[in-house]
């Protein structure tokens, strides 16, 4: 007796090819609105066809670049498209896409403005290598950057950028850098130990409610011969006797600073 269960023949290859060919043609000829939906298709061949669509524009490419799983070859194809050349938004999006190859990133970063590089660093999903490349591009431009832009950068910069700005020793930069929550104690410590620290900028650290309370930073300030006497008056009583003795052995302190140290130690042993 024949099996009553109906069977479904597998699709013939030529039918599959015809169906795909129709989809590729649709991607090539679709209108601007339909193109947005087609660009979300997982088939890279369909995406390549859509990238040749005459209605393709900046907004389509920006939407496509939100897909974080785009193959590298598609990124390379997109980078050569005409809309990219005239769009800063597309250059930023390409520079921040995790699958953008290093060769394209190296070509894009010099084309971006200073704060566009900062934007690339802060894009969600940006890789550590991309962030580092953008950071290095900013550091390279710092010597030619105007003070106003440096102050703005101090409010948005990464720890490495903030440390570099501190080491410039510019008093007008210091408050903006110290107020940035990304600044690390190690960066302030490095600055206080550097030749760039001056009486004015050391005092800015001493006045800051967050950084002035850090024991390591207090000691670093007291080890600097440029530190004004007022900070010895305020900070010496907060140190332990062993720390005071260590400071007393410093060869870098000025005579009046050493005198303040001895005076504090004598006060502690006096009945």
C-alpha positions as CSV (number, residue, x, y, z in Angstrom):
1,X,0.0,0.0,0.0
2,X,1.5,3.4,-0.9
3,X,2.5,5.8,1.8
4,X,-0.2,8.4,2.1
5,X,2.2,11.0,3.7
6,X,2.8,13.7,1.2
7,X,6.4,14.6,0.4
8,X,7.9,17.9,-0.4
9,X,10.5,18.0,-3.0
10,X,13.6,20.0,-2.1
11,X,13.8,23.3,-4.0
12,X,15.7,23.0,-7.3
13,X,19.0,24.9,-7.4
14,X,17.8,26.9,-10.4
15,X,14.7,28.0,-8.4
16,X,17.0,29.1,-5.5
17,X,19.2,31.0,-7.9
18,X,16.3,32.7,-9.5
19,X,14.9,33.7,-6.1
20,X,18.2,35.1,-5.0
21,X,18.7,36.9,-8.2
22,X,15.3,38.6,-7.8
23,X,16.3,39.7,-4.3
24,X,19.6,41.1,-5.5
25,X,17.8,43.0,-8.2
26,X,15.3,44.3,-5.7
27,X,18.2,45.6,-3.5
28,X,19.7,47.3,-6.5
29,X,16.5,49.0,-7.6
30,X,14.5,49.6,-4.4
31,X,13.4,53.0,-3.4
32,X,15.0,55.0,-0.5
33,X,12.5,53.9,2.2
34,X,12.5,50.2,1.2
35,X,16.3,50.3,1.2
36,X,16.5,50.8,5.0
37,X,14.8,47.4,5.6
38,X,16.9,45.6,3.0
39,X,20.1,46.9,4.6
40,X,19.2,44.9,7.7
41,X,19.2,41.6,5.8
42,X,21.9,39.1,7.0
43,X,22.9,38.1,3.4
44,X,26.2,40.0,2.6
45,X,25.5,39.5,-1.1
46,X,22.3,41.4,-0.8
47,X,24.0,44.2,1.1
48,X,26.7,44.5,-1.6
49,X,23.9,44.8,-4.1
50,X,22.2,47.5,-2.0
51,X,25.4,49.5,-1.8
52,X,25.1,50.0,-5.6
53,X,21.6,51.3,-5.3
54,X,21.4,54.9,-6.7
55,X,19.1,55.9,-3.9
56,X,21.7,55.0,-1.3
57,X,22.6,58.0,0.9
58,X,24.2,59.0,4.2
59,X,21.3,57.9,6.4
60,X,21.3,54.4,4.9
61,X,25.0,53.9,5.5
62,X,24.7,55.3,9.1
63,X,21.9,52.8,9.8
64,X,24.0,50.0,8.3
65,X,27.0,50.9,10.4
66,X,25.0,50.3,13.6
67,X,25.2,46.6,12.8
68,X,28.3,45.6,14.7
69,X,28.7,42.3,12.9
70,X,29.4,43.6,9.4
71,X,32.2,41.7,7.6
72,X,35.4,43.5,7.0
73,X,35.0,43.3,3.3
74,X,31.8,45.2,3.4
75,X,33.5,47.9,5.5
76,X,36.1,48.2,2.8
77,X,33.4,48.5,0.1
78,X,31.6,51.2,2.1
79,X,34.7,53.2,2.7
80,X,35.1,53.7,-1.0
81,X,31.6,55.0,-1.6
82,X,31.0,58.6,-2.7
83,X,28.8,59.5,0.3
84,X,31.6,58.8,2.7
85,X,34.0,61.3,1.2
86,X,31.7,64.2,2.0
87,X,30.2,63.0,5.4
88,X,31.9,63.6,8.7
89,X,29.3,61.5,10.4
90,X,30.1,58.5,8.2
91,X,33.8,58.9,8.8
92,X,33.3,58.9,12.6
93,X,31.0,55.9,12.3
94,X,33.5,54.0,10.2
95,X,36.4,54.9,12.5
96,X,34.4,53.6,15.5
97,X,33.1,50.4,13.9
98,X,34.7,47.3,15.6
99,X,35.4,45.6,12.3
100,X,37.0,48.5,10.5
101,X,40.5,47.3,9.5
102,X,43.6,49.2,10.8
103,X,44.6,50.4,7.4
104,X,41.2,52.2,6.9
105,X,41.3,53.6,10.5
106,X,44.8,55.0,9.9
107,X,43.5,56.8,6.8
108,X,40.4,58.1,8.5
109,X,41.8,59.5,11.8
110,X,43.9,62.3,10.2
111,X,40.7,63.5,8.4
112,X,38.8,64.0,11.7
113,X,38.7,67.2,13.8
114,X,40.0,67.1,17.4
115,X,36.6,66.5,19.1
116,X,35.5,64.1,16.5
117,X,38.5,62.0,17.6
118,X,37.2,62.3,21.2
119,X,33.8,61.1,19.9
120,X,35.4,58.0,18.3
121,X,37.1,57.2,21.6
122,X,33.7,57.3,23.4
123,X,31.6,55.5,20.9
124,X,29.8,52.4,22.4
125,X,31.6,49.2,21.3
126,X,34.8,50.8,20.1
127,X,37.7,48.4,20.5
128,X,40.7,49.2,22.7
129,X,43.0,49.4,19.6
130,X,40.7,52.0,18.0
131,X,40.5,54.0,21.2
132,X,44.3,54.0,21.5
133,X,44.7,55.0,17.9
134,X,42.3,58.0,18.3
135,X,44.0,58.9,21.6
136,X,47.4,58.9,20.0
137,X,46.1,61.1,17.2
138,X,44.9,63.6,19.7
139,X,48.2,63.6,21.6
140,X,50.0,64.3,18.4
141,X,47.9,67.4,17.8
142,X,48.2,68.8,21.4
143,X,51.2,71.1,20.7
144,X,49.3,73.0,18.0
145,X,45.9,73.0,19.8
146,X,44.6,76.3,21.1
147,X,44.2,76.8,24.8
148,X,40.4,77.1,24.6
149,X,40.2,73.7,22.9
150,X,42.6,72.2,25.4
151,X,40.3,73.4,28.3
152,X,37.3,71.8,26.5
153,X,39.4,68.6,26.0
154,X,40.3,68.6,29.7
155,X,36.5,68.2,30.5
156,X,36.1,65.2,28.1
157,X,39.5,63.6,27.8
158,X,40.7,60.1,28.8
159,X,43.1,59.5,31.7
160,X,46.1,59.6,29.3
161,X,45.0,62.8,27.7
162,X,44.4,64.4,31.1
163,X,47.9,63.4,32.2
164,X,49.4,64.9,29.1
165,X,47.4,68.2,29.7
166,X,48.6,68.3,33.3
167,X,52.2,68.0,32.2
168,X,51.9,71.1,30.0
169,X,51.9,73.0,33.3
170,X,49.4,75.6,32.1
171,X,47.7,77.1,35.2
172,X,44.5,77.8,33.2
173,X,44.1,74.1,32.3
174,X,44.6,72.7,35.8
175,X,41.2,73.3,37.3
176,X,39.4,71.7,34.3
177,X,41.7,68.7,34.4
178,X,41.3,68.2,38.2
179,X,37.5,68.4,37.9
180,X,37.4,65.5,35.3
181,X,36.2,62.3,37.0
182,X,38.3,60.3,34.6
183,X,41.5,61.7,36.1
184,X,43.5,59.1,38.0
185,X,45.5,59.7,41.2
186,X,48.6,58.3,39.4
187,X,48.3,61.1,36.8
188,X,48.2,63.8,39.5
189,X,51.1,62.1,41.3
190,X,53.2,62.0,38.1
191,X,52.5,65.7,37.6
192,X,53.5,66.7,41.1
193,X,56.8,64.9,40.7
194,X,57.5,66.5,37.3
195,X,59.3,69.7,36.4
196,X,56.1,71.1,35.0
197,X,54.6,71.6,38.5
198,X,54.8,75.2,39.7
199,X,53.8,76.9,43.0
200,X,50.6,78.0,41.3
201,X,49.6,74.6,39.9
202,X,50.7,72.7,43.1
203,X,48.4,75.1,45.0
204,X,45.5,74.2,42.7
205,X,45.9,70.6,43.7
206,X,46.2,71.6,47.3
207,X,42.9,73.6,47.1
208,X,41.0,70.8,45.4
209,X,38.6,69.0,47.8
210,X,39.2,65.6,46.3
211,X,42.9,65.5,45.5
212,X,44.1,67.4,48.5
213,X,42.7,64.7,50.8
214,X,44.8,61.9,49.2
215,X,47.8,61.0,51.5
216,X,50.1,60.1,48.6
217,X,49.4,63.4,46.9
218,X,50.0,65.4,50.1
219,X,53.4,63.7,50.5
220,X,54.2,64.4,46.9
221,X,53.4,68.1,47.3
222,X,55.6,68.2,50.4
223,X,58.5,66.7,48.5
224,X,58.4,69.4,45.9
225,X,60.7,72.4,46.6
226,X,58.3,74.7,44.7
227,X,55.4,74.0,47.1
228,X,54.4,77.2,48.9
229,X,54.8,77.3,52.8
230,X,51.1,77.4,53.4
231,X,50.8,73.7,52.4
232,X,53.5,72.7,54.8
233,X,51.6,74.5,57.6
234,X,48.4,72.7,56.7
235,X,49.6,69.2,55.8
236,X,52.6,68.5,58.1
237,X,50.3,68.0,61.2
238,X,48.4,65.3,59.3
239,X,51.5,63.1,58.6
240,X,52.9,60.5,60.9
241,X,56.3,61.0,62.5
242,X,58.0,58.4,60.3
243,X,56.7,60.2,57.2
244,X,58.1,63.5,58.6
245,X,61.5,61.9,59.1
246,X,61.5,60.5,55.6
247,X,60.7,64.0,54.3
248,X,63.5,65.4,56.4
249,X,66.0,63.2,54.6
250,X,65.0,64.6,51.2
251,X,67.8,66.4,49.3
252,X,65.4,68.3,47.2
253,X,63.7,70.5,49.7
254,X,64.4,74.2,50.3
255,X,65.8,75.5,53.6
256,X,62.6,77.0,54.8
257,X,60.7,73.7,54.0
258,X,63.2,71.7,56.0
259,X,62.9,74.2,58.9
260,X,59.1,73.7,58.9
261,X,59.7,69.9,59.1
262,X,62.1,70.2,62.0
263,X,59.7,72.6,63.8
264,X,56.8,70.1,63.4
265,X,58.9,67.2,64.8
266,X,60.1,69.3,67.7
267,X,56.5,70.3,68.5
268,X,55.6,66.6,68.8
269,X,58.4,65.8,71.3
270,X,57.9,68.9,73.4
271,X,56.2,68.3,76.8
